Amino acid sequence: MKTYVFKVVIEEDPFEDGRMAYFASVPALPGCHTWAYTKEELLRNIQEAVQVYIESLIAHGEIG
């Protein structure tokens, strides 16, 4: 199994009514991003998003 390390950019993304939310993206993986209400949830979400993204690249033969 290969291990990959990616930079994750996390930004606060408040709603108009003041409730806080967070947005995360992975610059090296175009289109790989997610959001959540808490940082803890955000970290779980972005880890899952990266995993699915990489699995898709492997399934399509873009990486081995």
C-alpha positions, 0 to 999 in steps of 0.5 A, a space after each residue: 500500500 502506498 502512502 500519500 501526503 497532501 496539503 489541505 487548505 482549511 478556511 472558515 466559511 460562516 453562514 450569513 446568519 453568523 453560524 460557523 462552518 469550515 471549507 477544506 480543499 486539496 490544491 494538488 487534487 482539483 475538485 477535491 473539497 468539502 465542508 462541515 460545521 466543525 473542524 473535527 467533522 471537516 477533517 473526517 470529510 476531507 480524509 474521505 474525499 481524498 480517499 475516494 478521489 485517489 481510489 477513482 484515479 486508480 480505478 481509471 488507471 491514472 495512477 498505480 
